Amino acid sequence: MLTQDHSAHQTPRKRAADKVGRRNWWVFGGFAAVALVLLAAEHRAHLLGWLPWLILLACPLMHVFMHGGHGGHGGTSNEGEDK
């Protein structure tokens, strides 16, 4: 089955609209990045005040979500059965 390249059949107006749409997203992303940097700079004291609590919260979250690799607590070990 042959696939068709739809971009070759676009009109110049459609290609221009796609280009403007991509440019709009880049501009929005730039403004969002600047806004996040300014917010972080203005509220640094508040963010750093929460940092110890976020580290403490990470401990139980890692405990819950990272135990999938070894079967969790109370699992049986099959190492001694073969010997």
C-alpha positions in Angstrom: 0.0 0.0 0.0 1.4 3.4 -1.0 1.3 6.3 1.4 0.4 9.7 0.2 2.4 12.8 1.2 -0.4 15.2 2.1 2.1 18.1 2.5 2.8 18.1 -1.2 -0.9 18.8 -2.0 -1.3 21.7 0.4 -2.1 25.1 -1.0 0.2 28.0 -0.3 -2.4 29.5 2.1 -2.5 26.3 4.1 1.3 26.1 4.3 1.4 29.7 5.5 -1.2 29.0 8.1 0.8 26.1 9.4 3.9 28.2 9.6 2.0 30.9 11.5 0.6 28.3 13.9 4.1 27.0 14.7 5.4 30.5 15.2 2.5 31.2 17.6 3.4 28.2 19.7 7.1 29.2 19.8 6.1 32.7 20.9 3.8 31.4 23.6 6.5 29.0 24.8 8.9 31.9 25.1 6.5 34.0 27.1 5.7 31.0 29.3 9.4 30.3 30.0 10.0 34.0 30.8 7.0 34.0 33.1 8.2 30.9 34.9 11.7 32.3 35.4 10.3 35.6 36.8 7.9 33.7 39.1 10.7 31.6 40.4 12.9 34.6 41.0 10.2 36.6 42.8 9.1 33.7 45.0 12.5 32.0 45.6 12.2 32.4 49.4 8.8 30.7 49.4 10.0 27.9 47.1 13.2 27.3 49.2 11.1 27.2 52.4 9.2 24.2 50.9 12.3 22.4 49.8 12.9 20.4 53.1 9.3 19.3 53.1 9.5 18.2 49.5 12.5 16.1 50.2 10.8 14.4 53.1 7.7 13.8 51.0 9.9 12.2 48.3 11.0 9.5 50.7 7.7 7.7 51.2 6.7 8.3 47.6 9.9 6.6 46.4 9.3 3.8 48.9 5.8 3.2 47.5 6.5 3.6 43.8 10.0 2.0 43.6 9.3 -1.3 45.2 8.0 -2.9 42.0 11.5 -4.2 41.1 11.9 -6.7 43.9 8.3 -7.8 44.6 7.7 -5.6 47.6 7.8 -6.5 51.3 7.1 -10.0 52.6 7.9 -11.7 49.3 9.3 -15.2 49.3 12.8 -15.9 48.1 13.4 -18.8 45.7 17.2 -18.7 46.1 17.4 -21.5 48.7 14.9 -23.9 47.1 17.2 -25.1 44.3 20.0 -26.1 46.6 
